[in-house]
Amino acid sequence: MKRVTKATMLVGILAAQPVDANVITDSYVGSDDHGYGDVIASNADLTKFDITQATGSVSGTFLNLSIETDFVNHVGIFPSLTADGLGVALGDLFLASAWNPAGDASDGYRTDNHANGTIWEYGLVLNDRFSSTGGIATLFRLNGETNAENAILSDEMMKSGVYRNGQETLVDLASEIPEPVGIFGTWSIDTSNNLLNFGVDLANTGLLDGNELAFHWNMTCGNDTIEGAIEIKKIPEPATLGLLGLSLVALFGLRRRNLKDS
C-alpha cells in the first residue's frame, strides 16, 4: 500500500483550492435616473427591469459571470417605445482592466455615464440579443478613445418612454472602431433562476494583468445597470506548485532525518 505523506497531502490540498466567486450587489445607479432611483419603472413593471446582483469569478484566464435579473423573462417588451420597433433587448457585456466610476458609492455613482466613467476596453457581443436561450458571444477590442465611439447608447435604442440616458448598452458594430480579436465565448439564460450567464477565455487580452476585472451590463433601455469589479486571485502555475511540493517534501524529509539522529 502506498504511503501518503503529510507533504503529499498538503500539495494536493493546495492544487485543489477552488476559485472564490465574487458577489457584486447592484449598488450602481448611474446618471439620469429621472428621480426613479436604481430602477426606472412604474410599480407594475419594477421587477421586469431590476438587476439584483452579479456573481463572477476568474479561473486561470476564464471568466464566468452570472447576472441575476428578472428581465431574462421579459426580453422584447415595449416594442412601440424602441427605435427599431423590436422591443427592449439584452445588452452586450463591457469589460475593462480597472473600474473607475464617476461619483461616489454612497450615492450610487449618480453622476456616472458614458462620458465620465470607466473607459471600456472590450465588449462581448451577443449573437442574438432577443434569444430566450443563449448562444455564441464574440469579443471585440474597443479601440476608440471614448465610450461613445465604441458603444451604442441607451438614448439611441429608445424613441420614447422614460429610460436611463447615456448608458453604454451595445458594441457599435456599424463602426469600424471595435475590432474582433478571434475570441469566442458563450452566453445562456436560466429563466427559472433569473440568470444571464457569460463564459469567455480572456487570455492575451491584458484584461487580467491587474488585480481586478471591471464589467458593465444592462438591458438596451438602461433602466437598470450593474457595474462593478471582480477580484482576480493569482493562482500559482503548475510548475510553481511542483516546486513548492518538492520543497515541502524536502522539508519533511529533513525533519524526519533530524528526528532519527536525535
N, C-alpha and C positions, 0 to 999 in steps of 0.2 A: 504493500500500500504506500502510495506516495505521500510523504510528509509535507504538510503545508506550513511554512514558517510564518512568523509574525510579519516579517518583511514582505513576503509574497502577498499576504492578506492585505497589508497596508497599500501596496502598489495597486492591487485590484480595486480597492475602495477609491483611491484617487482617480483611477482611469474611468470609473463608472459614475462619477459625480454628475448629476443632471444639471442642465442649464436652467436657472430660475427665471420664470416668466415675470415680466413687469406688468402691473395693472395700472393703467392710466385712466383715472376718472375724468369725466367730461367737465372740467373746470374752466375750459376755454369758451368764452362767449364771442369775442371778436367785435369788430365795429359795426355800426349801422344796425343795431337791433331794434330800432324804432320803438323803443320802450317796452318791448316784449320780454327782454332778458335772454336767457340761454336758448330758448326755443321760440321761434316766430311762428305762431299758430293760434287759432281760436281754441277754446277749451275742447271742442269736439274733435279737433284734429291734432291735439297736442302730442299724443303718443306716436302718431304716424311719422313725425319728424325727429323725435327725441333720440339722441345718442347717449347711451348710458355710460359706457366705458370702452376701453380697448385693452386687450391683453397681447403682449408681444414678447418675443424672445429671439435672440440671435445665437444659433448653434453652429460653431465654426464660422462659415460665411453665409449661412442660410437663415433668412428672415421668415418667421411665422408671425402673422398678425391677425387677430380676430377683433372685429369691431361689433359691439353689441348695439343693435338698433332695430326697432320695430319697422323701420322704413323698408326693410327687405321684403315685407309683406304688402307693401303699397307702391311698388315701383310702377310708374306710369300714371299716377294720379294727377288731376288738374291739367289735362291736355290743353284746355282753352286758354290757360294762363301762360303757356310756354311759347317761345319764339318759333319752335319747329312744329308745334301742334301735336307732339308725341307724348307730352306729359313729363313730369319731373322724374329724373333718372338717377342711377348710381353714378357718382363721380369717380375720377381716377385717383390713385394714391400718389401723393407727392412726398419726396424723401430728401433729406439733407444730412450732412455730417455733423451739424450742430443746430440746436434750437435757440433762436434769438428773437422771440416775440416782442412786439412793442407793447408798452404798458406794464401793468403790474398784476401779479397773480391774485391779489386780494380783490381786485376789481374785474377779474375775468378777462384781462387783456382787452378791454373795451375800445382801445384805440388802434388795435392791430388789424391791418388789412393787407392787401397785396403790395401796397406802396411802401410800407414802413416796417414790415416784419421780416421773418426768415426768407432768405433767397433760396428757393428750392432748386436742388441740383439735378434731380432725376424725377421722372414721372413713370409710374407703372400704369399702362393703359389697358383698360378692359376691352375685350374684343366685341362685346355686346352689352352695353350698359342697361338694356332692358330685359336681359335674361333673368329668369326666375331660378336658375340652377347654378350657373357659373360658366367657366371656360378658360381660355388662354389669356395671359396678360403679357404685354410687351414692354420692355424697359427702354425708356428714351433718356438721353442726356439732354439737359436743358441748358443750351449754350447762351441764351440771352442774358443781358446784364440785369434785367428787371423781370419780375414775375409776370407783368403784363405782356412782355414779349414772348413768354413761354407758354402762357396759360390762357384759356377762355375763362372769363369771369362770370360769376352768377348773374350779373347785370345783362350779359349778352344772351343768357339762356332763357330769361324771362321777359315777357312783354307786358304783363300786368299783375295785379295782386300785390301783396306785401311780402317782401323777401329780403334776405340779408345781402346788401350790396358789397361789392368789392372783394369777394372771396374767390380764390382760385378754385376751379372745380374740374376742368378738363385740360389735358395737354392739348395745345393748339396744333393739331396735325396738319392744318391747312397752311401753316407757316413753315418755312424752310429752316427755322432755327432749331427746334427739337430734332435730335439725331438718334435713330435706333442704334443700339450697341450690340445687337445679336444675343441678347439675354432674354429668355422667356420664362415666365412663372405661371402660376395657376391662381385662380380665384374661384370661390364657391359660396353658395348660400345655404344656410341651415335655417329654414323658416321656423322649425319647431323651437329652436333656441334663440331666434332673432339675431343670427350671426352672419356677418360678411367676412370671409376668411381669405387671406392672401398668403402665398408662399413663393419665395424667389431667392435664388442664389445671387448674392451681391459681390462675389469675388471680382477683383480687378476694377472695381468702380471707385475705390477711395472712400466710400461711404463709411467703412468700418475701421478707418485708421485711428479715429479718436476714441473717446470713452462713451459716446452716445450716438444714437441714430434717431434723427428727428423725423416726424411724419405729420401729414395733414390730410384729412379726408372729410368730405361732405357729400350730400346729395346736390343735384345741379342747381337748386334754388338757394343753397347755402342756409336754409332755415335753421339748421343746427350744424355746427362744425366742431370737429375734435382735432386738437393739435397736442403734441407732447413729444417726449423723448424716451427711448428705450435704452437702458444701461447696457453697454457692451462689456461683458465679462471675458477677459482674455483667458482662454484655455490653453495650457501648455501643449505644444505639438507632441506627437507620439515619440519622437526622438528625445525630447526633453524629459518626458515621463520615463523613458527607458533609462536614461542616465540617472534620474532620481531613484529609480528602482535599484540599479546597481549600487548606488551609494548607500541605500538603506540596507541592502544585503551585506555589503562590506561592513557596515556599522554593526549590524547584529552579529556577524561572524567574529569581528574583533572583540565584541563584548563577551561572546561565549568562550573565546580563547583566553581572555583575561580571567574569566571565572575558573577555567580549568587550571590555570597557572597559579592561582591564589590558594 
